[in-house]
Amino acid sequence: MSRLRPLMTALLLSSAALTALTVALPAQAAITCDTDTTGGATFYDGPSASKKFDARFSNSASIPNLSTHTPQGAGTWYNWDGSGKNLLLVGSYSEGADSQIYGIDPATGATVGVVAVAESHMGGIAVSKGWAFVSGAGTSIRKYSLTALRDAMKAAGTPYLTQVGTARDVAAASFIGTYGDSLFAGSFNETGRGAMYEYKIADDGTLTTLSGAWEIPTKTQGLTVTANHFIYSTSYGRTNRSNLYVVKRGQKDLDAAALSCFRAPSMTEGITEYNGTAYLVYESGSHLYAGDSTTLNVIPRMHKATISSLTSLVP
């Protein structure tokens, strides 16, 4: 028992310090999102999300295996097979079973391959420098060799792929996005704003943390990064509309950043950019939610919009 007393004392002091810090923080101003839903008829199930969403987005590829798995993260893999073809990657989970990575051809909408990986929520998936990075258990990020993933994606059935090395524990990995040799990963926070960190990617897939965190919107589920903008997908609950945030890069304080926010259909998850187009994933089409009459929008496919139609909201 004597060995536990110093640890208990330290934990109490840490808790007291955190309480003091929380009290000292200034109140955050509410961010106003455009809620104009006068768009009329929709190209998706359920009520209109917003006039801005309906004017920008349209239907895209269907997501496979919705009867067993629930889609989460989204990423892009350029020249995946060495012949100039490209893939959209979608990560999907099933409680108590292997998770899955889907390779979807953006040109045809066809599912090229399905690969099984160790169980995790699959909140994020991203490709850079010869590696696929995936949200692992807890706040960890796993890495997979693109060479091995390519072989598995081409194989018949649903081959299992093992991660390389041990998972890298980070501050948070609810979602993942990449730009160049930088990986961005952050936290989902239901009741307040979250934090996102940048990590530099080495050739061997090692992640080095850069100092300072970006403040990110409440309930962030997905991220795509452009040269000048962060685009966040935020959602929580099958009965609520989602929000999409377009934020000008540069200011880490969200209140100081130039941004635009507008409503999207319920249960948005990952978002990725391919060749100037944003692809948005939903979990509402999964077997967990599609049969529930309270699910506001049941969407079994991705939606797409030009990146310029989004970033032009915050020039």
C-alpha positions, 0 to 999 in steps of 0.5 A: 500500500505504501508504494501506491501513496505517492502515485495517488498523491500525484494523481490528486495533484494532477487532477487539481491542476487540471481543474484549475486550468479548466476554470481559467480558460476563457469561454469559447464563442459559438461558431454559427453554421449555415442552416438554410434547408430550403433546397427542396428535393434531395438526391439522397434519403431523408430531408435536405441537409442544407442548401449549400450541401445540396448545391455542391454534392452529388452521388458517388460510389457505393460502399460494400459490406454494409450488412456486416461492417460500418464505414468510418475513415477515408483516404486516397491512394494514387497510382496504387498498382503502378499503372497510373490507376488510383483508389479511394480507401475506406476503413470499416469496422465490425465489433468483435471481428476483423476490420476491413479496408476497401479499395474503390476505383473513383473512375468506375465506382467498382470495389477493386479489393477488400483486405482484412486487418486487426480489429479497430474502429478505423476512424482514419486511413491515409497514405503517404511515403509508401505507407498506409496509416490506420487508426488503431486501438485507443489513441494509436496509429498502425502502419501497413506497407503499401507493397503488401497492401497492394498484393493483398488488394489484388488477391482473391477473397478477403486476405488478412494483412498484418501491420508493420512493427508496433502501433505508434501511440499519439495524442489522439487518432479519431481521424487521420489526414495527410498532406505531403510528408505530414500526417494530421491526427486529432480527437473526437470530442462530443461536448467541446472542441478537440485538438489535432497534431501534425506529425512528420513522416519519415521514409520508414513510416516513423512519426515525429510530433511537431509542437503545438496543436490545432483547435478543431470543431466539436464532434470531428469525425473526418479530415481532408487537407489541401494546400490552404485549407482543412475540411472537417466532417463533424457529426454525432447521432443518427437523428442529427444533421452533420456539419462540414467546416472549411477552415483556412490553414494558418491559425491554430485558434479556431476562433481566429481562423477564417472558416465556413460551416454548413449542414450535411446529412446525418452521420458523416464520417471520413472525407478525402480528396482525389484529383480535385474532388472531395469524397465523403463517407457516411456510416448511416447505411450500415446494418447498425443504422439503416433499419432504424426509422429514427436515422435521419438520412440513410446513405449507403454510398459516398457523396462527392463535390469539387474541392474548389466549390468548398474552398471558395467559401473561404478564399 
